[in-house]
Amino acid sequence: MKNLFFFLVLFLSLMPNIKGQEALPSNPKPGMCYIRCVLEDSWREKEIQITKRPGYTQLEVVPAEYKTTTEQVMIKPATKKLEIIPAVYKKVADTIVIEEEQSKITIVPVKFTNVIEEVINQPAFARFESHSAIEGCKSKDPMDCEVLCYVQHPEQKTSLNIQKIGAESSYVKNKKPGRTTLITKDVIVSPEQVKEIEIPAVYKTITKKVLIKDETVREIKVEPQYENQMTRTLEKQGGVTVWEEIACNLTDLNVLPIFYDLNSAKLTAESRDIINKKLLKLMVEKPNIKIEISSNTDSRDSDDYNLELSQRRAQSVVDYLVSKGIKSSRLIAKGYGESRLKEPCPNGVECTEAQHAKNRRTEFRVLTN
């Protein structure tokens, strides 16, 4: 009823546009739905022969003819060469002063002697000093009990170790001899000379090609080349609207119970058999409808990987139907990855294998536009 209501609303919305142009489906059946389809152009293929390359006359050069001769050619004229005879030397030993004689001064340092000397660090002195607590003094005034004495203090000395000069600093002046070295020198025995040498001319034997017969041109006939090509001829103009009768539930998403190998989009033999029975039969019986193949995954693995895998799996169903003669324009492949989970098992949520299996599904629906 839900789908029937949908198509009723669709018909009413299209009434202003189709009125006077298109008729509604004739003899409609209760409980069935009708898809408005526009027929495509019908083409016929035929093979034609085209001239890939026309015949033509090709020109070819006939090479020239030569004879071979030899000839002596001077490649370097006679000349003179100047040869240098180097000078002759002999070895002579010679003594060279490398350091002259000089004075050498030696310093004699100051000499000290150790002595002990007493130093007065406090001289002798005398002073009055007060003493209290006289025996038997009963006065309440402390001053009455004091005795004033003039006390003599001796001087205080300290013994110190000190140094005194025993001998003043002096120096001794001596002569330091110079240094010489023995070297070997080259002495000219005879100076260098220039000798003139005659160099003869150089010749080379040259092989020459002498022209006997010049190049000519000859004609060669080349046959044409043909190729067969397939062309299309329009047999029937499309654009005509027709109505396809289908079960209303086919416009909803219908599960296609097919399976794939792990992480693969390759169809199994069992899956191809199900496609033949479920989809291929429908599209042959209803030659004007279009369907969408949608594939979904569970939430395991990354979002990007699941989206890419689901697209490949949906496309594998489309490719299989095309291989069976269904036009690719009637098929749409759509991968949704894990974006349309039927069971609440998003990333991070633990679910049973049965719940994940419900989310891993391939579906199809008949398009209504």
Secondary structure, 3 states (H helix, E strand, C coil): CHHHHHHHHHHHHHHHHHCCCCCCCCCCCCCEEEEEEECCCEEEEEEEEEEEECCEEEEEEECCEEEEEEEEEEEECCEEEEEEECCEEEEEEEEEEEECCEEEEEEECCEEEEEEEEEEEECCEEEEEEECCCCCCCCCCHHHHCEEEEEEECCEEEEEEEEEEEECCEEEEEEECCEEEEEEEEEEEECCEEEEEEECCEEEEEEEEEEEECCEEEEEEECCEEEEEEEEEEEECCCCEEEEEEEHHHHCCEEECCCECCCCCCECHHHHHHHHHHHHHHHHHCCCCCEEEEEECCCCCCHHHHHHHHHHHHHHHHHHHHHCCCCHHHEEEEEEECCCCCCCCCCCCCCCHHHHHHHCEEEEEECCC
